[in-house]
Each structure stands twice: as structure tokens, then as C-alpha cells.
């Protein structure tokens, strides 16, 4: 199991990885930050980009914040870093 820090920017024109802010990955999401839509969009986006099932991705901290800790199963931290870079 791997954990990554993520800073999301909701309401973007496209969903994409921007880069890093310190140790956190900065990710733009098309979804608004209301009613958990951005959280769902983050899980779906990471699932697609990492080519793993959405059930392998869990937000463990920051459900109502732009700063989140995400736990990801079935892929190593090295693989995640390589794909997001």
C-alpha cells in the first residue's frame, strides 16, 4: 500500500496533474468541490491514469479539504511517482 499527498484544484477546464508542491502532487479536476464530487473525480482520475481499479484508491484524510492524503493499493510508490511525473 502506498500513500501520496495531493492538493486539488476543482472547477478546472481539464483534469490533469500539474506537478509538485513540496511533497504533494498538485492535480486539477473538472469537478466542483461540492457534495463530494471532487473526491469522486480524484479517485476516478487516479484510477484511469494509474490503470488500477477505483476500489484500490481511498482518501484517508482531507475529505473536505483541498489537501488530501490518498492511499493506493496494488501499485508501488515508485510506479505512482513515475506515472504522475
Secondary structure by P-SEA (a helix, b strand, c coil): cbbbbbbbbccccccccccccccbbbbbbccccccaaaaaaaaaaaaaaaccccccccccccccccbbbbbbccccaaaaaaaac
